[in-house]
Amino acid sequence: MLTSMKILFVIDTFYTSNNGTSISGQRYAAGLRARGHEVRLLCGDKPKTEQDAGMTDGDYCTGIYHFPIFQFMCERHDFFYANTNSALIREACDWADVVHVYTPFFLSNDVVNYCNAAGKPVTAAFHVQPQNITASLGLGKVKWVNELIYSIFRRTTYSRVRHIHTPSAFIADELRARDFKAQMHIISNGIHDEFLQVPTRNSRPEQTGERMIKIMMIGRLSQEKRQDVIIRAMEYSKYADRIQLVFAGKGPEYKRYERLGRKLQNKPQFIYCQRPELIQQLLTTDLYIHASDMEIEAISCIEAFATGLVPVIANAEASATPQFALDERSLFRAGDPKDLARAIDYWLDHPEERERMGRKYAVAAKRYSLSRCVMLFEQMLQQEIADKRTLTDHHTRRIGKRRAV
């Protein structure tokens, strides 16, 4: 029989819908609560709405740390670093049966230190690629800077936990290659079951030239997501005069992408919507593009093909998203708008094949259901509790033997 746990999530920014790490935390908190566990937060921000307030069983709020120079960048990306507070850390961790840290920054590092000193079970997630930080500074492809950040993350956080949640095999391999020693638990962040329960997509195998064609990408409007490549691909697609691009998301590059799209015959649409509307948008879309240069997983891509859309994915070296492609036709050379246009035109030229593959992609998405992923995550937490208990018992026996001597 499943034993209820008191679980503490430690995360810098929780109450936002424009940050993949925060969204993952929100979904997992809800999923764990639905399975009978208590979930509280130790974070920097506070609930903004009544809906926010219902996301967990209680908060320990440390407040936001304001960077003198980089605060404007935090605000642009809707991510804020949490202050650290030793009294709140002690109170929150002492309440919990197990602690899970999401982000490898100031607050999480102090939490891991406290848990190790107090003998409290603690696990960590790897959601933040160094490139997520360096891309905002124009250094996303500077290898030595990214490697330095990996090294800092390893020393300050991940070398002091036994279990790491990695959302993809790609990032697990990246960590092992950099001497991260903890046990990797490859568990998707998971997509909400509503994406897997959508009504049957309208079959529209007619010639695409007879109507407008809707192409969509979901993701924060930032440099590393490369919405600019999709806009530039319209220069090379033979369907450009009939394509309506739709970008679902917001972020610091909105004005640049909006300016770039002005030259198109059909100016891109920029939307920001909640899950029910997003599903409806996907159900009226013809093709999904994911152009990002770097991703640990890209839940938005899974959400799209769960509805029966064929994805076209940038085959980027620092991205896990190419793993979702069922064959080479769903890949294009990262950063190459001409090659993206080639892939777009292929799928638009072959509507029957696109419909057939869309059904296969919808089946493939079922393995990423949130309910399944939460169950696997729960097992990781239980394993950490058991490991900690075993170590504690072993330590107690050793002390007992010394005293007996």
C-alpha positions, 0 to 999 in steps of 0.5 A: 500500500502506498505511504503518503509522503510530505514532499518539499519542492525547492524552486526559485520561481514557481508562480509563472506560466512562461517558464518550463521549469515552473510549469513542470513543478506545478504539474508534478505538485498537482499530480503528487497531491492527486496521489495522496501526498502533501506538497509544499513549496520553498520558493522566492515568489508568492501566489498571484491569484486564487488559482495559484494559491491552490497549487500546493499545500503551503508555501515558505516564501524567501522573497526575490533576490534583486541583481544590481546589473542583471535584474532587467534580464530576469524580468524579461525572461519571467524568472527570478532568483530566490533569496536564501533564509536559514530559518525558513530552510530549517522549518520547511525541510524539517516538515518534509519527509523528502526534499526535491530541488529544481534549480541549482542556485543560491536557495537550492544549494543552501537547502542541499547543505542543510539536508545533508547535515540534518540527514534529510532525504534530498533529490535534485532535478536538472532542468537548467542547461548552461546555454539557457543562461549564456544564450541571453548574454550572447554566449550560448555557443561559447563552449568553455563558458558553458562547461564552466557552468556545468562544473559549477553546477556539479560542485555546488549542487549535484555532487551532493545528492544521490538521485537526479531527475533528468527529463531526457536521456540526452541530458542524462548523457550530457551529465554523465559525460561531465562526471556527474556521479548520481543515479540518473532517473530519466523521467519526462516532465510529462504532458497533461492527459487532456492533450491525449484525450483530444477529439479526432483531428479533422481529416483534411487531405485536400490540396493545401493550395486551396486554403490558408495553411497554419503552422505553429510553434509553442515556446518562449520568445527568446534567442535560443528558441529560434522563432527567427528561423521559422520566419526566415524559412518563408523566403524559401517555401513555395507555400509562403503566400498561403502560410499563417505562422502562429507563435504561442508564447511571450518573451524578450524577443517579441519586438524583434520577431514582430519586426522580422515578420512584417515583411511576410505577406501574412504577418505572424500571429503572436498569442498567449493562451491557457491549456484549453485554448492551446489545444483548440489552436493545435487542432486547427494547425497543419504542421508544428515546427520546433526550431530551438537550438537547445532544449532539455526536453521540449514538452510543448513539442510533445503536446503538439504531436499528441494532438496528431500533428507532425512535428518538424524539429531542429536537429540541434546538437544541444537539444533533446527534441530530435529524439521525438522524430519518428524518421528523418523527414521530421528533422531539419538542419538547426539554424538553416531556414532553407532546409526548414523550408524544404521540410515544410514543403515536403509535408505540405506536398504530401497531405495523406502521408502527413495525416498517416504519420500524425496518427503515429505521432499521437500514439507515440505521445502516450508514453509521456502522459503526466500521470505515468511520469508522476508515478515514476517520480514518486518512485524516485523519491521513495528510493531516496528515502529508503537509501537514506534510511539504509545509510542511517541504519548502517551508521548507527550500527557502526557507532554501536559497534565502536561503543561496544568495543 
